[in-house]
Amino acid sequence: MKRIFGEKDFIYKLIAIALPMGLQSAINMVVNLIDTVMVGTLGDFALSGVNLSSQFPYLYMTVIMGVGNAGMIIASQAWGNSRPDKVKTMMAFCLKICFVVNIVFFLLGFLFPSQILSIYTDEKTIIEMGTPYLRILSFTFLLQSISMTIVTLLRSAGVNRLGFYTSTMACLLNMVFNWLLIFGHLGFPKMGVSGAAVATVIARIAEFIVVGGYLFTNNILPFGLEDLSLKIDRDMRSDFIRIGTPSIISEVTGNLNVSAAAMITGRVSPYYIAANTIVHNIWTISSLFLFGIAMGASVMIGHEIGANQLEKAKDYSKYFIRIGILIGVLAAVLTQIIAPVITSFFSVSEETLLIAGKLKNAASVAVFFLAMQLILTKGILRGGGQAAAVTKVDLLSCWLINIPVGFIVALVLHADPFFIYLSLRLDYLIKTVWGIWRIQKGDWMIRMSVD
């Protein structure tokens, strides 16, 4: 067993990173499921409007994830090389970038919500439902990136539970205020879909206050207001551009892939959109620990490369590949097991339920390759400094495979929903095959300027 999945120290390190992230995802999933069920009681079009409105915030988060992940890769190697000063410098630099991104996305979301939604669907009722939701939700853009970036970079210094605690608090607040504001309980105004957006804004404000307070009071990586003025040197800036630019492009490409899929499926039928929303909740449960394991791979391999332990990093990559296979199989099985339970929570039409059943079967296939490609590309290879190579594969698989094939299968051939779903996720298979090949070549580790 040790030869397959690693020694105890490897497992303990992985659990310390992946378990809090998995639990954080679990809390988010439960609350999002409850939110979706609450909104779903307002009808198929309300559910579809909220679903499509989430595409633009997801684009915002992917840009921030690209910034945070790039900073974390460099910060992980700096921490592994016992240079906390470099970690603080990278924190200050990433927060400055986030401030600019916040302003841009807030202005777009607040001023042009209906125009943004019209990109994804031409159904007027869905646009009318989603417009006030997106306009209110845009206020979260002013704060969320700061919280996300702080939590992400602190993971490089071994602070793994902060995200779990703050997300739990934010999600519970979101759930409570959803109940109060969507339906107008306890004397609160009955706001419907807009109430769900207000609840999210309240939750994000609370999360921002707690995360910011921790950053300035923790003892692991002490950070003061004066540290915001820290400036990165030329070598660190070059590393960030070399790693950060591809990481941001890669994350945005992933979002554009999802957005393009939403544009395509948004023109299949409103029932498909609603069914896809249901299956997304099933998918989220099945993939709870996948992102945590991928993040663990990136941080742990970054630590070893930063400490110049290259052979140990290679051993870690082998363990992660085997773990990916195991987790992928378990996720596929879990998708089938929980689908009837999750579907039973929704009060939607029979046609929506029929399509959801077909999408569930396709999701159980896709989630295996999701697990593999996440651990291989976003975990091992990105942690090893191969962000540019990962981005090239992301771009090629998205624009040359997923979008053209998905468009043809959905809107030209009008194929069964099972095949539409899989055609829009062919990149998972492609990146799995490429990732294994790239790691087996053996020359995938790059050490940053962290001395």
C-alpha positions, -999 to 999 in steps of 0.1 A, spaced: 0 0 0 28 24 8 44 19 -25 12 27 -43 -1 57 -23 31 69 -5 46 70 30 28 83 61 43 117 59 30 121 23 -5 110 33 -5 133 63 6 163 43 -21 156 16 -48 152 42 -38 184 59 -44 203 27 -71 183 9 -94 175 38 -101 212 48 -107 220 11 -130 190 7 -150 199 38 -151 235 26 -165 222 -7 -190 200 11 -203 230 31 -205 250 -1 -222 222 -19 -249 217 8 -257 253 9 -257 257 -29 -280 227 -31 -304 243 -6 -302 276 -24 -309 260 -57 -339 241 -43 -352 273 -28 -349 291 -61 -362 261 -79 -396 265 -61 -400 297 -81 -401 277 -113 -379 264 -142 -373 299 -156 -362 313 -123 -338 284 -118 -324 288 -153 -320 326 -148 -300 322 -117 -279 294 -133 -270 315 -163 -264 346 -141 -237 326 -123 -216 323 -155 -203 359 -152 -193 356 -115 -176 323 -124 -155 342 -150 -145 367 -123 -135 339 -100 -115 321 -126 -94 353 -132 -88 356 -95 -80 318 -93 -54 323 -120 -38 351 -101 -40 332 -68 -27 299 -82 3 316 -98 11 334 -66 7 301 -46 31 282 -69 59 308 -63 50 312 -26 50 274 -21 85 272 -34 96 302 -13 81 287 18 98 254 10 131 273 7 124 291 41 118 325 27 86 339 43 95 374 32 91 363 -4 56 349 5 45 383 19 59 401 -11 39 378 -34 8 383 -12 10 421 -16 15 419 -53 -15 396 -59 -38 418 -37 -29 448 -59 -39 429 -90 -71 418 -74 -81 454 -66 -80 463 -103 -99 432 -114 -126 439 -88 -133 474 -101 -136 462 -138 -159 433 -130 -181 453 -107 -187 480 -133 -195 454 -160 -219 434 -138 -237 464 -123 -241 484 -155 -247 457 -181 -264 427 -165 -290 421 -192 -265 424 -220 -242 399 -203 -271 374 -199 -281 378 -236 -248 363 -245 -259 330 -229 -295 328 -240 -321 345 -261 -350 335 -238 -365 369 -226 -381 354 -195 -348 340 -183 -330 373 -190 -356 392 -170 -353 368 -141 -315 369 -141 -309 407 -146 -317 419 -111 -299 389 -96 -267 397 -115 -268 434 -108 -271 429 -70 -245 401 -71 -219 423 -87 -213 440 -53 -196 407 -43 -169 414 -69 -156 443 -48 -146 419 -20 -145 382 -29 -112 382 -47 -94 396 -17 -107 368 5 -99 341 -21 -64 353 -27 -55 356 10 -68 321 17 -50 306 -14 -16 321 -7 -17 313 30 -21 276 20 15 278 8 25 286 44 5 257 58 -26 276 68 -51 251 54 -82 255 77 -89 292 72 -109 287 40 -130 259 56 -139 280 86 -147 312 67 -166 294 40 -187 275 65 -196 308 82 -204 325 48 -224 296 35 -245 293 66 -252 331 65 -261 328 28 -285 300 35 -302 318 64 -307 350 45 -318 332 14 -346 317 35 -355 351 49 -353 371 17 -365 348 -10 -397 339 8 -401 369 32 -400 351 65 -399 367 99 -409 401 86 -382 404 59 -393 415 24 -402 388 0 -376 395 -28 -377 362 -48 -346 357 -70 -332 391 -59 -332 380 -23 -308 352 -32 -284 378 -45 -287 400 -15 -280 370 8 -248 362 -11 -236 398 -8 -242 397 30 -223 364 33 -193 377 13 -190 409 34 -188 388 65 -162 365 49 -141 394 39 -140 409 74 -130 376 90 -103 367 64 -88 402 64 -88 402 102 -69 368 102 -43 381 77 -33 410 100 -34 390 133 -19 356 125 14 344 139 24 320 111 29 347 84 26 381 102 13 407 77 8 444 84 -7 473 65 29 484 57 35 451 39 10 461 12 37 484 -1 61 456 -7 74 454 -42 85 423 -60 120 422 -76 127 416 -113 132 379 -109 100 373 -90 81 395 -115 95 375 -143 84 342 -126 49 356 -120 45 367 -156 59 333 -168 36 313 -144 8 338 -138 -1 347 -174 -6 311 -185 -24 303 -152 -48 332 -157 -53 323 -194 -58 286 -184 -84 295 -158 -102 319 -181 -101 294 -209 -118 269 -186 -145 294 -178 -149 303 -215 -153 266 -221 -181 265 -195 -196 298 -209 -195 285 -244 -212 253 -232 -238 275 -215 -243 295 -248 -248 262 -266 -270 244 -241 -289 277 -234 -303 274 -269 -312 237 -267 -341 243 -243 -349 259 -209 -355 223 -197 -319 213 -205 -306 244 -185 -327 234 -155 -317 198 -158 -281 207 -161 -284 228 -129 -297 197 -110 -269 175 -123 -244 202 -115 -253 197 -78 -248 159 -82 -215 165 -99 -204 189 -71 -210 162 -45 -191 136 -65 -161 158 -70 -159 172 -35 -122 163 -28 -109 165 -64 -99 202 -62 -84 198 -28 -62 169 -39 -51 189 -70 -43 219 -48 -24 195 -24 -4 182 -53 5 217 -65 16 229 -30 34 197 -19 54 194 -52 61 231 -50 75 227 -15 98 198 -26 111 217 -57 117 248 -37 137 227 -12 156 212 -42 143 177 -35 136 168 -71 135 130 -68 111 133 -39 89 155 -61 89 128 -88 79 102 -63 50 124 -52 38 127 -88 35 89 -91 15 87 -59 -8 114 -71 -15 97 -104 -26 65 -86 -47 85 -62 -63 102 -91 -74 69 -106 -89 57 -73 -107 90 -66 -120 91 -102 -135 57 -100 -151 64 -66 -165 97 -80 -181 80 -110 -198 54 -87 -209 80 -62 -226 100 -90 -249 71 -98 -257 64 -62 -267 99 -51 -284 111 -83 -319 98 -73 -317 114 -39 -306 148 -51 -331 148 -80 -360 141 -56 -353 175 -39 -364 195 -70 -399 206 -79 -395 208 -117 -413 195 -148 -412 159 -160 -393 169 -191 -366 184 -169 -364 153 -148 -361 131 -179 -332 151 -193 -315 152 -158 -315 114 -158 -296 112 -191 -271 139 -180 -265 120 -148 -252 90 -167 -230 112 -188 -217 130 -157 -206 97 -141 -183 91 -171 -170 126 -173 -162 129 -136 -135 102 -138 -115 121 -164 -122 154 -145 -104 138 -115 -74 127 -136 -69 159 -156 -72 181 -125 -45 162 -106 -23 159 -136 -24 194 -150 -37 218 -123 -18 198 -96 14 180 -106 24 199 -137 13 234 -126 31 229 -93 62 218 -112 62 251 -131 46 239 -164 18 265 -164 25 275 -200 24 240 -213 -9 233 -194 -24 265 -209 -15 255 -245 -33 222 -240 -63 240 -224 -66 264 -253 -62 238 -280 -86 213 -265 -112 240 -258 -112 259 -291 -104 230 -315 -124 202 -298 -149 211 -272 -167 241 -286 -168 230 -323 -179 194 -314 -204 206 -288 -219 231 -312 -223 204 -339 -237 177 -316 -261 201 -298 -274 225 -324 -267 208 -358 -273 172 -350 -297 178 -321 -283 147 -305 -295 131 -273 -287 151 -241 -263 123 -230 -240 129 -260 -244 167 -258 -231 166 -222 -201 144 -231 -192 163 -262 -187 195 -242 -162 177 -219 -139 160 -243 -111 181 -231 -110 160 -199 -100 129 -218 -74 148 -240 -58 165 -210 -56 132 -191 -37 115 -219 -14 144 -224 -7 149 -187 4 113 -182 26 115 -213 42 148 -201 50 136 -166 65 103 -179 89 124 -200 105 134 -167 116 170 -175 86 188 -161 101 205 -130 112 242 -130 126 259 -99 116 296 -93 137 325 -81 131 319 -44 166 320 -30 
